[in-house]
Amino acid sequence: MNSAPTAPASPSASTFSQPPIPGLWRRMACWLYEGMLLFGVVFLAGYLFSTLSQTRHALDNRALQQAFLFVVLGIYFTWFWAKGQTLAMKTWHIRVVDRQGAQISQWRALLRYVLSWLWFLPPLAAYTLGLPALEVLVLLFGWIAVWAVLSRFHPQGQFWHDALAGTRLVDARPRAA
């Protein structure tokens, strides 16, 4: 038997593997927790807006207040995503990274924020077309469920706004040594 010497194996893709992707239920639980935490952010921002604009009625300056809250939420998410995690993501051990696994830039975080509003476009369109609030609410939860299930069709199980923004959600649990 003639056995030829074998060359050392070159580093394979598995050597430099990406961290695992958190499961859909964990990502959705993080999303729900994020919503609860944002209640405080929105409350404080709304109070600040109402105080500075001297709004006396909730429907006064409504469009301007919604635009203000959109900007405040954009600053919140862009800031924390550029650092890797929001408080809810830290609690659930989820981190946002780029396709190579590196921390994302503020521009990429801003792009992810804008694209994340794709979750809400159909319900917002229905609301502007005058559908009753209850129907819009049902459409909102239905669309969220569809959006979440669509992540199953992405090759890496990511949400589609992450795929479009060039970002990924990864598991950030500490590794056992």
N, C-alpha and C positions, 0 to 999 in steps of 0.2 A: 504494500500500500504506500503510495506516494502522497504524502500530505504536504501541501504547500503551506508555507507560513502565512498566516492571515494578518492583514494590516489592522491596526487598532481601529475600533469602530469610531466613526466620526460622530460628533454630538448630534443627536437626533432632535426632532421637534419635541419629543416627549421630555427631553432633558430640560428644555426651557418652556415648559408648559405654563399656560395661563392659569390663574387661580380658578377654582370652580365657580360656576354661576349659581347664585342663590335660587332656590325654588320659587315657583310662581306664587304660592301661598305666602311665603315669607316676604316677597316683594310687595304683595298686595297688603299684607299686615303693616309693613313699613309705610306704605302709601296712606293707609288709614290713620296711623299714628301721626304721620306728618300733617294730615289734615287737622287733627286735634291740636297739635302744637301751633299750627298756623292761625288758629282761632285767636290766640293772644296777639300775634303779629298784626293781624287784620284789625282787631279791636283797637290796639294802640294807634295804628296808622289812621284808622277811621276817626278816632277821637282827635288826633293831631290835625287831620284835615278839617274836621268840623270846627275845631277851635280856631284855627288860623283863618278859615274862610268865613267864620261867624255864621255857619249854617244853622238855622233854627228848626228846620223840618227835614226829616230823613230823605225826602224826595227832591229837595233843593240841591242843585249842583250834582245831580246823580251821575251823569255821564263823566263829569270831571273827576268826581270821587272814584268812579270805577277805573278811570285811566290812572289816577294816582295810585290806587291799590295794585294795579297791574305793574306799574313801575316799582313799587315797594317790594312786591313779591319777586320781581325780576332781580332786584338788587340782592335780596335775601338768598335766592337760589344760586345766582351767579357767584356770589361771594363764597358760599359754603361748598358748592360743587367744585369750584376752582381749588379749594383746599382738600377736596376728596370726599367729604361727607357732611350731611346735615345732621342735626341732633338725632332725628329719627333713624337715619341711616347708621349712625354710630351705635345706637341702642340695638339695632337689628343686625349689626356687623355686616353692613353692605357698603361698598365703596364704588364710586364712579371713576372710571379710568378711560383712557383713549384705547384705540384698537391694539396698540403695542403694550398696554398695561401701565403706561406712565400717567402721571397726574395731568388733568386737562387744563388748558389755558382758560382765561376769563372769557375770551371770544367764543371758544367751543362751549363753555358753560352757558353763555348767553344764547347761542344757537340751540342748545339742548332745551333751554327754557322756552324759547319761542316755538320750537317743534313739539314740545310737550303739550301745548295747547291744542294739538290735533285731537287729543282725548275729548275735548269739549266742543269742537266745532259743530257737529250735528245737533246737539241739544241747544247750543247758542243760536244756530240758524233757525231751529224750530221755534225758539222763544221769540226771535225777532219777527217771525212770520205770524205770530199771534196765537200759537197753540196755548191751551190752558196750562197753568203751572203744573198740575198733577201729571198731565201727559208728558210735559217736558221732563219732569222728574223721573218718570218711568223710562223715557228715552235715554236720559242720562245714565241711569244704572244699567240699562240694557247695552248701551254703547260701551260703557266701561268693561262690562263682561265680555263683549265681542273683542275689544281692544286687547284685553288680557289673554283671551284664548288665541288671538292671532299671533301672540308671541310664541306659541307652540309651533307655528309654521316657519319661524325664523331659524336658520341653520344652527345658531348658537343659543336659541331660546331667549333672545333679547327682545325688548319692546321695540316697535318699529321707529319710534322717535329717536331711540338710541342708535339704531342702525343708520338712520338718515344723518344724525349728528356726528357719527364716527366715535361714539362712546359705548361703553359696556358697563353693566353692573356686575361686580364680582363679590365673592364671599370674602369678608375681611376678618373672619374669626381667627384668633391666634392659633398658630400651628403647634402641635405637640412636638417637643424636641426629642 
